[in-house]
Amino acid sequence: MYKIYDQWPEIAYESFKIKQKSIDIEKIDHIVFAGMGGSGALSDLMFSLFSKTGIHIDIVKGYLLPKTVNSKTLVVTISVSGNTVETLNILRAAHKIKSKLISFSNGGKIEKYCKKNKLEFFKVPIYHSPRASFASFLYTMLNVLQPILPIQKSEIINSIKKMEQLRDQINSKNLNNKNDALNLAKWIPDVPVIYYPFGLQSAAIRFKNSLQENSKLHVISEDIIEASHNGIVPWRNSKKFKPILVRGQDDFIKTKERWEIIKEFFNENNVEYKEIFSISGDILTKITNLIYFFDYVSIYTASIRKIDPTPTEPIKFIKKRI
């Protein structure tokens, strides 16, 4: 797995530069991104990219389409394997009501359905596992969806360049005390609690998922503003968990204020915490680099605990029964 992560920048660049067929996605006022697990993390990132536009965005992690979906809706279904039952159900439902459709997968039942019904389909290479294939799927999607993306091509290229720079610091050949991903992995407790601002939700959720799948840990993640109204309470009586604060370099001024208040509370109550800051720049670069960093953390955490990050037997147990 770590060998694939060491190649992420190259995988990202190759996926983005491949010439893709043009697609008709004009006159869209609503987009739905549908996917589960690692594919769902791609949907979360796309939501972050579109959050400052006037386009209505929905994320579906389940079986049902929103009632607002119609012929002016673009439904994007994502399944690395192509056999995710929930996503396949969304594809069929969207096709039935004649929404515009684009699907991304490595094949499977989704590819067969799209080809049979002459729907837009893009086959994406899989690297090791769905979660390790994040870079190939993300940059293929950015390639295909360029006409409607609220970001420039230069920002996409910059995100890859920054990923290359980050790799120099945290890759698997740099296992020393200057590797911040390794240092955080050594610190992570049995149950980490991840706090994040709204704009970086996709990176925090991906971090939670990666720790659960790779490191086999229970993980809690909460929006820092919402947690201030409920999640903060148990810290007076809990010493078993440690918070990780995922911060943006240019968080909203009130969010920055909240971070300082939370830190003051933790300090007064002797709660040890870690702060992880995004790099400066556009939203895509911030999120992709955070995800790259946190995925390495999850692999290093598994290694430190002498756990193979690859198997996910409980997921297979469920899939066999649905």
Secondary structure, DSSP 8 states (H G I E B T S, - for coil): -HHHHHTHHHHHHHHHHS--------S--EEEEE--THHHHHHHHHHHHHTTSSSEEEEE-SS---TT--TTEEEEEEESSS--HHHHHHHHHHHHTT-EEEEEESSHHHHHHHHHTT-EEEE----SSTGGGHHHHHHHHHHHTGGG-SS-HHHHHHHHHHHHHHHHHHSTT--STT-HHHHHHHH--SEEEEEE-GGGHHHHHHHHHHHHHHS----EEEEHHHHTTTTTGGGGT--SEEEEEEE-TT--HHHHHHHHHHHHHHHHTT---EEEE--SS-HHHHHHHHHHHHHHHHHHHHHHTT--SS--HHHHHHHTT-
